[in-house]
Amino acid sequence: MSANSIDPGEGHSPAAWTTVVIMIVAFAVGTVFFVLDMPIGVYASVGLLIIGPIVGLIMSKAGYGVNGPKYVPKAHS
């Protein structure tokens, strides 16, 4: 990669991190509810799993995505 190439960000934004954290929590909670044989909790975690990308999209549209005006990239060392 040349020194003049532009780093696309690869999802290192508040919107991407929030989406991933919500989805990981949904999977973890859903797994616990599945093991405990609590179907209502499993369905609730599926709902949370669906909400994750929606929150990420809203945050991205609000400017917290990789190319958004509120996103400040961190310097890589």
Stockholm file with secondary structure:
# STOCKHOLM 1.0

chainA/1-77         MSANSIDPGEGHSPAAWTTVVIMIVAFAVGTVFFVLDMPIGVYASVGLLIIGPIVGLIMSKAGYGVNGPKYVPKAHS
#=GR chainA/1-77 SS CCTTCCCCCTTCSHHHHHHHHHHHHHHHHHHHHHHTTCHHHHHHHHHHHHHHHHHHHHHIIIIISTTSTTCCCCCCC
#=GC SS_cons        CCTTCCCCCTTCSHHHHHHHHHHHHHHHHHHHHHHTTCHHHHHHHHHHHHHHHHHHHHHIIIIISTTSTTCCCCCCC
//
